[in-house]
Amino acid sequence: ATLVRVVKNANTLGIAIEGGANTRQPMPRIVTIQKGGSAHNCEQLKVGLVILEVNGISLRGREHKEAARIIAEAFKSKEKDYIDFLVVE
Amino acid sequence: VREKRLTLPPSEITML
């Protein structure tokens, strides 16, 4: 697994995720990266990567909506100007 | 395991 730090340097994170507990894709996977988003700007996140953790919070066993909420809240949070993703191919 | 996965529903996609 790789730790990727995404700096919040754009209005949007700019990723689309698919997957979550009780679906064919058990862990959230990046299916799209939008140009101009923070994820695209960091140049380390790639389509196809599976997200294991967000800021140390494990996404294992979480339903899709909950995993998406955790990522969205991490991006909206004013505590940090970055998000740490633990990802795997 | 593969059969079990195939019986699971496909996941939705969320843009963040």
Backbone of each chain as nested JSON, in Angstrom:
{
  "chains": [
    {"id": "A", "residues": [
      {"number": 1, "name": "ALA", "atoms": {"N": [0.843, -1.192, 0.0], "CA": [0.0, 0.0, 0.0], "C": [0.875, 1.238, 0.0]}},
      {"number": 2, "name": "THR", "atoms": {"N": [0.328, 2.309, -0.552], "CA": [1.056, 3.566, -0.67], "C": [0.247, 4.678, -0.018]}},
      {"number": 3, "name": "LEU", "atoms": {"N": [0.964, 5.552, 0.715], "CA": [0.307, 6.703, 1.326], "C": [0.444, 7.881, 0.374]}},
      {"number": 4, "name": "VAL", "atoms": {"N": [-0.688, 8.441, -0.034], "CA": [-0.682, 9.565, -0.967], "C": [-1.3, 10.772, -0.268]}},
      {"number": 5, "name": "ARG", "atoms": {"N": [-0.55, 11.893, -0.259], "CA": [-1.058, 13.12, 0.343], "C": [-1.605, 14.024, -0.752]}},
      {"number": 6, "name": "VAL", "atoms": {"N": [-2.891, 14.332, -0.669], "CA": [-3.54, 15.191, -1.653], "C": [-3.779, 16.548, -1.019]}},
      {"number": 7, "name": "VAL", "atoms": {"N": [-3.09, 17.561, -1.536], "CA": [-3.248, 18.92, -1.004], "C": [-4.545, 19.506, -1.556]}},
      {"number": 8, "name": "LYS", "atoms": {"N": [-5.287, 20.202, -0.707], "CA": [-6.57, 20.789, -1.134], "C": [-6.287, 22.101, -1.864]}},
      {"number": 9, "name": "ASN", "atoms": {"N": [-5.854, 22.013, -3.104], "CA": [-5.504, 23.225, -3.856], "C": [-6.509, 23.529, -4.96]}},
      {"number": 10, "name": "ALA", "atoms": {"N": [-7.698, 22.919, -4.875], "CA": [-8.753, 23.201, -5.851], "C": [-10.089, 23.143, -5.117]}},
      {"number": 11, "name": "ASN", "atoms": {"N": [-11.149, 23.628, -5.787], "CA": [-12.457, 23.666, -5.119], "C": [-13.016, 22.28, -4.878]}},
      {"number": 12, "name": "THR", "atoms": {"N": [-12.634, 21.331, -5.765], "CA": [-13.162, 19.972, -5.625], "C": [-12.021, 18.975, -5.497]}},
      {"number": 13, "name": "LEU", "atoms": {"N": [-12.322, 17.817, -4.91], "CA": [-11.338, 16.739, -4.848], "C": [-11.157, 16.146, -6.244]}},
      {"number": 14, "name": "GLY", "atoms": {"N": [-12.309, 15.966, -6.949], "CA": [-12.267, 15.548, -8.35], "C": [-11.987, 14.077, -8.589]}},
      {"number": 15, "name": "ILE", "atoms": {"N": [-12.588, 13.207, -7.759], "CA": [-12.496, 11.767, -8.051], "C": [-13.893, 11.19, -8.01]}},
      {"number": 16, "name": "ALA", "atoms": {"N": [-14.1, 10.112, -8.786], "CA": [-15.345, 9.33, -8.668], "C": [-14.945, 7.967, -8.122]}},
      {"number": 17, "name": "ILE", "atoms": {"N": [-15.703, 7.486, -7.132], "CA": [-15.389, 6.188, -6.537], "C": [-16.537, 5.219, -6.745]}},
      {"number": 18, "name": "GLU", "atoms": {"N": [-16.166, 3.954, -6.847], "CA": [-17.143, 2.878, -6.995], "C": [-16.797, 1.83, -5.944]}},
      {"number": 19, "name": "GLY", "atoms": {"N": [-17.824, 1.223, -5.338], "CA": [-17.54, 0.111, -4.431], "C": [-17.799, 0.436, -2.983]}},
      {"number": 20, "name": "GLY", "atoms": {"N": [-17.858, -0.661, -2.216], "CA": [-18.12, -0.571, -0.788], "C": [-18.611, -1.935, -0.331]}},
      {"number": 21, "name": "ALA", "atoms": {"N": [-18.783, -2.084, 0.977], "CA": [-19.179, -3.38, 1.535], "C": [-20.457, -3.88, 0.868]}},
      {"number": 22, "name": "ASN", "atoms": {"N": [-20.568, -5.191, 0.731], "CA": [-21.765, -5.847, 0.176], "C": [-22.032, -5.483, -1.281]}},
      {"number": 23, "name": "THR", "atoms": {"N": [-20.992, -5.198, -2.021], "CA": [-21.136, -5.002, -3.464], "C": [-20.039, -5.817, -4.156]}},
      {"number": 24, "name": "ARG", "atoms": {"N": [-20.096, -5.859, -5.465], "CA": [-19.086, -6.659, -6.19], "C": [-17.687, -6.089, -6.001]}},
      {"number": 25, "name": "GLN", "atoms": {"N": [-17.612, -4.785, -5.776], "CA": [-16.313, -4.133, -5.529], "C": [-16.251, -3.831, -4.035]}},
      {"number": 26, "name": "PRO", "atoms": {"N": [-15.652, -4.726, -3.205], "CA": [-15.777, -4.632, -1.742], "C": [-15.139, -3.393, -1.115]}},
      {"number": 27, "name": "MET", "atoms": {"N": [-14.136, -2.815, -1.785], "CA": [-13.496, -1.606, -1.242], "C": [-13.628, -0.499, -2.284]}},
      {"number": 28, "name": "PRO", "atoms": {"N": [-13.737, 0.765, -1.851], "CA": [-13.906, 1.865, -2.819], "C": [-12.718, 1.956, -3.772]}},
      {"number": 29, "name": "ARG", "atoms": {"N": [-13.016, 2.09, -5.042], "CA": [-11.979, 2.135, -6.075], "C": [-12.169, 3.423, -6.878]}},
      {"number": 30, "name": "ILE", "atoms": {"N": [-11.069, 4.036, -7.294], "CA": [-11.147, 5.27, -8.077], "C": [-11.479, 4.896, -9.53]}},
      {"number": 31, "name": "VAL", "atoms": {"N": [-12.572, 5.428, -10.057], "CA": [-12.962, 5.105, -11.435], "C": [-12.805, 6.31, -12.362]}},
      {"number": 32, "name": "THR", "atoms": {"N": [-12.727, 7.507, -11.809], "CA": [-12.524, 8.704, -12.624], "C": [-11.7, 9.713, -11.828]}},
      {"number": 33, "name": "ILE", "atoms": {"N": [-10.83, 10.425, -12.542], "CA": [-10.125, 11.562, -11.935], "C": [-10.373, 12.772, -12.83]}},
      {"number": 34, "name": "GLN", "atoms": {"N": [-10.966, 13.806, -12.236], "CA": [-11.374, 14.986, -13.0], "C": [-10.227, 15.975, -13.12]}},
      {"number": 35, "name": "LYS", "atoms": {"N": [-10.005, 16.463, -14.341], "CA": [-8.949, 17.466, -14.563], "C": [-9.25, 18.703, -13.715]}},
      {"number": 36, "name": "GLY", "atoms": {"N": [-8.201, 19.275, -13.12], "CA": [-8.374, 20.513, -12.352], "C": [-8.766, 20.295, -10.91]}},
      {"number": 37, "name": "GLY", "atoms": {"N": [-9.072, 19.049, -10.539], "CA": [-9.378, 18.772, -9.134], "C": [-8.088, 18.582, -8.338]}},
      {"number": 38, "name": "SER", "atoms": {"N": [-8.228, 18.565, -7.029], "CA": [-7.042, 18.415, -6.175], "C": [-6.348, 17.09, -6.442]}},
      {"number": 39, "name": "ALA", "atoms": {"N": [-7.133, 16.031, -6.684], "CA": [-6.547, 14.705, -6.93], "C": [-5.722, 14.707, -8.214]}},
      {"number": 40, "name": "HIS", "atoms": {"N": [-6.248, 15.356, -9.25], "CA": [-5.511, 15.442, -10.533], "C": [-4.242, 16.258, -10.358]}},
      {"number": 41, "name": "ASN", "atoms": {"N": [-4.346, 17.328, -9.596], "CA": [-3.178, 18.191, -9.401], "C": [-2.056, 17.482, -8.657]}},
      {"number": 42, "name": "CYS", "atoms": {"N": [-2.39, 16.534, -7.76], "CA": [-1.315, 15.885, -6.958], "C": [-0.552, 14.866, -7.786]}},
      {"number": 43, "name": "GLU", "atoms": {"N": [-1.185, 14.425, -8.906], "CA": [-0.498, 13.559, -9.879], "C": [-0.039, 12.211, -9.308]}},
      {"number": 44, "name": "GLN", "atoms": {"N": [-0.576, 11.806, -8.169], "CA": [-0.179, 10.502, -7.611], "C": [-1.347, 9.53, -7.568]}},
      {"number": 45, "name": "LEU", "atoms": {"N": [-2.573, 10.07, -7.534], "CA": [-3.731, 9.175, -7.54], "C": [-4.032, 8.786, -8.984]}},
      {"number": 46, "name": "LYS", "atoms": {"N": [-4.341, 7.504, -9.174], "CA": [-4.605, 7.01, -10.526], "C": [-5.927, 6.247, -10.557]}},
      {"number": 47, "name": "VAL", "atoms": {"N": [-6.558, 6.213, -11.705], "CA": [-7.776, 5.417, -11.871], "C": [-7.42, 3.953, -11.629]}},
      {"number": 48, "name": "GLY", "atoms": {"N": [-8.258, 3.269, -10.875], "CA": [-8.025, 1.849, -10.601], "C": [-7.486, 1.585, -9.212]}},
      {"number": 49, "name": "LEU", "atoms": {"N": [-6.948, 2.618, -8.559], "CA": [-6.421, 2.422, -7.207], "C": [-7.572, 2.177, -6.235]}},
      {"number": 50, "name": "VAL", "atoms": {"N": [-7.343, 1.321, -5.25], "CA": [-8.335, 1.013, -4.22], "C": [-7.956, 1.808, -2.961]}},
      {"number": 51, "name": "ILE", "atoms": {"N": [-8.934, 2.492, -2.384], "CA": [-8.688, 3.332, -1.207], "C": [-8.932, 2.508, 0.056]}},
      {"number": 52, "name": "LEU", "atoms": {"N": [-7.869, 2.301, 0.841], "CA": [-7.974, 1.514, 2.068], "C": [-8.306, 2.396, 3.269]}},
      {"number": 53, "name": "GLU", "atoms": {"N": [-7.643, 3.564, 3.331], "CA": [-7.836, 4.457, 4.473], "C": [-7.875, 5.913, 4.003]}},
      {"number": 54, "name": "VAL", "atoms": {"N": [-8.574, 6.738, 4.783], "CA": [-8.613, 8.188, 4.553], "C": [-8.274, 8.86, 5.882]}},
      {"number": 55, "name": "ASN", "atoms": {"N": [-7.14, 9.586, 5.895], "CA": [-6.689, 10.22, 7.153], "C": [-6.674, 9.221, 8.301]}},
      {"number": 56, "name": "GLY", "atoms": {"N": [-6.257, 7.993, 8.0], "CA": [-6.117, 6.978, 9.041], "C": [-7.395, 6.234, 9.365]}},
      {"number": 57, "name": "ILE", "atoms": {"N": [-8.503, 6.655, 8.738], "CA": [-9.785, 5.971, 8.975], "C": [-9.939, 4.844, 7.956]}},
      {"number": 58, "name": "SER", "atoms": {"N": [-10.063, 3.608, 8.442], "CA": [-10.167, 2.48, 7.525], "C": [-11.533, 2.464, 6.856]}},
      {"number": 59, "name": "LEU", "atoms": {"N": [-11.561, 2.151, 5.564], "CA": [-12.829, 2.057, 4.827], "C": [-13.272, 0.607, 4.707]}},
      {"number": 60, "name": "ARG", "atoms": {"N": [-12.469, -0.308, 5.312], "CA": [-12.806, -1.732, 5.216], "C": [-14.151, -2.003, 5.871]}},
      {"number": 61, "name": "GLY", "atoms": {"N": [-15.053, -2.73, 5.177], "CA": [-16.336, -3.112, 5.745], "C": [-17.374, -2.008, 5.75]}},
      {"number": 62, "name": "ARG", "atoms": {"N": [-17.04, -0.862, 5.155], "CA": [-18.018, 0.24, 5.143], "C": [-18.822, 0.235, 3.835]}},
      {"number": 63, "name": "GLU", "atoms": {"N": [-20.085, 0.565, 3.937], "CA": [-20.929, 0.653, 2.746], "C": [-20.462, 1.838, 1.886]}},
      {"number": 64, "name": "HIS", "atoms": {"N": [-20.892, 1.845, 0.618], "CA": [-20.434, 2.881, -0.326], "C": [-20.751, 4.287, 0.189]}},
      {"number": 65, "name": "LYS", "atoms": {"N": [-21.984, 4.498, 0.633], "CA": [-22.392, 5.86, 1.033], "C": [-21.552, 6.362, 2.204]}},
      {"number": 66, "name": "GLU", "atoms": {"N": [-21.267, 5.452, 3.162], "CA": [-20.49, 5.856, 4.326], "C": [-19.053, 6.185, 3.921]}},
      {"number": 67, "name": "ALA", "atoms": {"N": [-18.482, 5.352, 3.051], "CA": [-17.112, 5.608, 2.593], "C": [-17.053, 6.952, 1.861]}},
      {"number": 68, "name": "ALA", "atoms": {"N": [-18.063, 7.215, 1.019], "CA": [-18.091, 8.485, 0.277], "C": [-18.235, 9.658, 1.249]}},
      {"number": 69, "name": "ARG", "atoms": {"N": [-19.035, 9.475, 2.285], "CA": [-19.228, 10.56, 3.274], "C": [-17.918, 10.858, 4.006]}},
      {"number": 70, "name": "ILE", "atoms": {"N": [-17.174, 9.822, 4.365], "CA": [-15.903, 10.003, 5.069], "C": [-14.924, 10.799, 4.207]}},
      {"number": 71, "name": "ILE", "atoms": {"N": [-14.864, 10.466, 2.919], "CA": [-13.944, 11.169, 2.023], "C": [-14.402, 12.617, 1.84]}},
      {"number": 72, "name": "ALA", "atoms": {"N": [-15.703, 12.812, 1.653], "CA": [-16.231, 14.169, 1.451], "C": [-15.973, 15.037, 2.679]}},
      {"number": 73, "name": "GLU", "atoms": {"N": [-16.187, 14.488, 3.869], "CA": [-15.958, 15.263, 5.098], "C": [-14.482, 15.575, 5.289]}},
      {"number": 74, "name": "ALA", "atoms": {"N": [-13.611, 14.636, 4.907], "CA": [-12.166, 14.883, 5.004], "C": [-11.783, 16.043, 4.093]}},
      {"number": 75, "name": "PHE", "atoms": {"N": [-12.446, 16.141, 2.924], "CA": [-12.11, 17.234, 2.007], "C": [-12.685, 18.551, 2.512]}},
      {"number": 76, "name": "LYS", "atoms": {"N": [-13.855, 18.531, 3.108], "CA": [-14.493, 19.776, 3.591], "C": [-13.851, 20.285, 4.878]}},
      {"number": 77, "name": "SER", "atoms": {"N": [-13.235, 19.355, 5.649], "CA": [-12.688, 19.741, 6.958], "C": [-11.651, 20.854, 6.822]}},
      {"number": 78, "name": "LYS", "atoms": {"N": [-11.76, 21.829, 7.762], "CA": [-10.804, 22.957, 7.73], "C": [-9.572, 22.655, 8.596]}},
      {"number": 79, "name": "GLU", "atoms": {"N": [-9.608, 21.494, 9.298], "CA": [-8.506, 21.155, 10.214], "C": [-7.181, 21.039, 9.483]}},
      {"number": 80, "name": "LYS", "atoms": {"N": [-7.251, 20.382, 8.288], "CA": [-6.008, 20.139, 7.537], "C": [-6.186, 20.678, 6.123]}},
      {"number": 81, "name": "ASP", "atoms": {"N": [-5.095, 21.063, 5.481], "CA": [-5.21, 21.516, 4.083], "C": [-4.792, 20.393, 3.137]}},
      {"number": 82, "name": "TYR", "atoms": {"N": [-4.848, 19.172, 3.661], "CA": [-4.534, 18.014, 2.809], "C": [-5.367, 16.826, 3.283]}},
      {"number": 83, "name": "ILE", "atoms": {"N": [-5.38, 15.753, 2.447], "CA": [-5.994, 14.485, 2.836], "C": [-4.961, 13.391, 2.579]}},
      {"number": 84, "name": "ASP", "atoms": {"N": [-4.808, 12.491, 3.535], "CA": [-3.91, 11.345, 3.341], "C": [-4.735, 10.127, 2.927]}},
      {"number": 85, "name": "PHE", "atoms": {"N": [-4.447, 9.594, 1.748], "CA": [-5.103, 8.371, 1.259], "C": [-4.1, 7.221, 1.332]}},
      {"number": 86, "name": "LEU", "atoms": {"N": [-4.548, 6.106, 1.923], "CA": [-3.742, 4.881, 1.835], "C": [-4.363, 4.062, 0.71]}},
      {"number": 87, "name": "VAL", "atoms": {"N": [-3.599, 3.859, -0.364], "CA": [-4.15, 3.216, -1.551], "C": [-3.32, 1.994, -1.929]}},
      {"number": 88, "name": "VAL", "atoms": {"N": [-3.943, 1.123, -2.731], "CA": [-3.239, -0.067, -3.221], "C": [-3.703, -0.329, -4.659]}},
      {"number": 89, "name": "GLU", "atoms": {"N": [-2.846, -0.908, -5.438], "CA": [-3.157, -1.185, -6.847], "C": [-4.32, -2.179, -6.983]}}
    ]},
    {"id": "B", "residues": [
      {"number": 1, "name": "VAL", "atoms": {"N": [-15.991, -18.297, -4.182], "CA": [-15.881, -16.863, -3.836], "C": [-16.322, -16.013, -5.023]}},
      {"number": 2, "name": "ARG", "atoms": {"N": [-15.895, -16.421, -6.248], "CA": [-16.248, -15.616, -7.434], "C": [-17.762, -15.615, -7.634]}},
      {"number": 3, "name": "GLU", "atoms": {"N": [-18.394, -16.826, -7.439], "CA": [-19.851, -16.893, -7.616], "C": [-20.557, -16.003, -6.612]}},
      {"number": 4, "name": "LYS", "atoms": {"N": [-20.032, -16.043, -5.348], "CA": [-20.66, -15.22, -4.309], "C": [-20.572, -13.742, -4.702]}},
      {"number": 5, "name": "ARG", "atoms": {"N": [-19.368, -13.33, -5.21], "CA": [-19.197, -11.909, -5.568], "C": [-20.158, -11.537, -6.686]}},
      {"number": 6, "name": "LEU", "atoms": {"N": [-20.339, -12.468, -7.644], "CA": [-21.195, -12.123, -8.79], "C": [-22.652, -11.973, -8.386]}},
      {"number": 7, "name": "THR", "atoms": {"N": [-23.036, -12.618, -7.243], "CA": [-24.445, -12.49, -6.825], "C": [-24.656, -11.177, -6.079]}},
      {"number": 8, "name": "LEU", "atoms": {"N": [-23.536, -10.532, -5.701], "CA": [-23.679, -9.254, -4.997], "C": [-24.082, -8.171, -5.986]}},
      {"number": 9, "name": "PRO", "atoms": {"N": [-24.785, -7.135, -5.538], "CA": [-25.205, -6.058, -6.45], "C": [-24.008, -5.22, -6.885]}},
      {"number": 10, "name": "PRO", "atoms": {"N": [-24.053, -4.661, -8.085], "CA": [-22.996, -3.725, -8.479], "C": [-23.066, -2.489, -7.594]}},
      {"number": 11, "name": "SER", "atoms": {"N": [-21.944, -1.797, -7.454], "CA": [-21.942, -0.627, -6.579], "C": [-22.335, 0.63, -7.338]}},
      {"number": 12, "name": "GLU", "atoms": {"N": [-22.824, 1.61, -6.596], "CA": [-23.089, 2.902, -7.217], "C": [-21.766, 3.652, -7.351]}},
      {"number": 13, "name": "ILE", "atoms": {"N": [-21.798, 4.747, -8.103], "CA": [-20.594, 5.57, -8.286], "C": [-20.892, 6.963, -7.741]}},
      {"number": 14, "name": "THR", "atoms": {"N": [-19.984, 7.482, -6.951], "CA": [-20.159, 8.823, -6.385], "C": [-19.019, 9.721, -6.811]}},
      {"number": 15, "name": "MET", "atoms": {"N": [-19.348, 10.911, -7.25], "CA": [-18.341, 11.922, -7.634], "C": [-18.064, 12.785, -6.419]}},
      {"number": 16, "name": "LEU", "atoms": {"N": [-16.775, 12.956, -6.119], "CA": [-16.417, 13.749, -4.928], "C": [-15.516, 14.928, -5.317]}}
    ]}
  ]
}
